[in-house]
Amino acid sequence: MTSITRLSEKCRKCPFVSKCSRKRLEAKGYIEPNFAMSAAIPSAAEMVQPMAVKHDYRDIKIDKDATITIDLEELKRQLEKDFYRQMGIGFYPGA
């Protein structure tokens, strides 16, 4: 929050306004940050974040002819999300 101030009316009318060292200021208003605007437009960091995640892919052999590839980072996120949901904490990372 930022305030806008100006010289008080009493000091502006004073003939010694330029020489006085005890000037008074009055608050004119306050500037509130626009939270609605910042919530509507995601920041660039949030947009780049999924691309910045390191992926650790592993191949798992199920059968002689069947192999699946998993992402360990995605598996970690899913386990963490399921853990918090099961504990009933209400904090779901990445959700």
C-alpha positions as CSV (number, residue, x, y, z in Angstrom):
1,M,0.0,0.0,0.0
2,T,1.4,3.4,-1.0
3,S,0.2,6.8,0.3
4,I,0.0,10.0,-1.6
5,T,0.9,13.1,0.5
6,R,1.1,16.8,0.0
7,L,2.1,19.9,1.9
8,S,-0.6,20.9,4.4
9,E,-2.9,23.9,3.6
10,K,-1.6,25.8,6.6
11,C,2.0,25.5,5.4
12,R,1.2,26.3,1.9
13,K,-0.4,29.7,3.0
14,C,2.6,30.5,5.3
15,P,5.0,33.2,4.1
16,F,8.0,31.3,5.4
17,V,7.2,28.0,3.6
18,S,10.5,28.0,1.7
19,K,12.6,28.6,4.8
20,C,10.7,26.6,7.4
21,S,12.2,23.2,8.6
22,R,9.0,22.1,10.4
23,K,6.7,21.5,7.4
24,R,3.6,19.4,7.8
25,L,2.3,16.9,5.3
26,E,-1.2,15.6,4.9
27,A,-2.3,12.3,3.5
28,K,-4.2,12.7,0.3
29,G,-5.0,9.0,-0.5
30,Y,-3.8,5.5,-0.6
31,I,-3.1,3.3,-3.6
32,E,-4.3,-0.3,-3.3
33,P,-2.7,-2.9,-5.5
34,N,-5.1,-4.3,-8.0
35,F,-5.4,-7.9,-6.8
36,A,-8.1,-8.8,-9.3
37,M,-5.8,-7.9,-12.2
38,S,-2.9,-9.9,-10.8
39,A,-5.1,-12.9,-10.2
40,A,-6.5,-12.9,-13.7
41,I,-3.2,-12.7,-15.6
42,P,-0.7,-15.4,-14.6
43,S,2.8,-14.4,-14.2
44,A,5.5,-15.5,-16.6
45,A,7.1,-17.6,-13.9
46,E,4.0,-19.7,-13.5
47,M,3.8,-20.3,-17.2
48,V,7.4,-21.4,-17.5
49,Q,7.3,-23.5,-14.3
50,P,6.0,-26.8,-15.9
51,M,8.8,-26.5,-18.6
52,A,11.5,-26.0,-16.0
53,V,10.7,-29.3,-14.1
54,K,13.4,-31.9,-14.5
55,H,11.9,-35.1,-15.8
56,D,13.4,-38.5,-14.9
57,Y,12.0,-41.1,-17.2
58,R,12.4,-44.8,-16.4
59,D,11.5,-47.8,-18.5
60,I,9.8,-50.6,-16.6
61,K,9.7,-54.0,-18.2
62,I,6.3,-55.7,-17.6
63,D,6.6,-58.6,-19.8
64,K,9.0,-60.0,-22.4
65,D,7.4,-57.7,-25.1
66,A,5.8,-55.0,-22.9
67,T,7.7,-52.0,-21.5
68,I,6.2,-48.9,-20.1
69,T,7.8,-45.5,-19.5
70,I,7.1,-43.5,-16.3
71,D,8.1,-40.1,-15.1
72,L,9.5,-40.3,-11.6
73,E,8.9,-36.6,-10.9
74,E,5.2,-36.9,-11.9
75,L,5.0,-40.0,-9.7
76,K,6.4,-38.1,-6.7
77,R,3.9,-35.3,-7.2
78,Q,1.0,-37.8,-7.4
79,L,2.1,-39.6,-4.2
80,E,2.5,-36.3,-2.4
81,K,-1.0,-35.2,-3.5
82,D,-2.6,-38.5,-2.5
83,F,-0.8,-38.4,0.9
84,Y,-2.1,-35.0,1.8
85,R,-5.6,-35.8,0.5
86,Q,-5.6,-39.0,2.6
87,M,-4.5,-37.2,5.7
88,G,-7.3,-34.6,5.2
89,I,-4.9,-31.7,5.5
90,G,-6.5,-29.8,2.6
91,F,-3.2,-28.8,1.0
92,Y,-2.8,-30.4,-2.4
93,P,0.4,-29.4,-4.1
94,G,0.2,-28.9,-7.8
95,A,-3.7,-28.9,-7.7
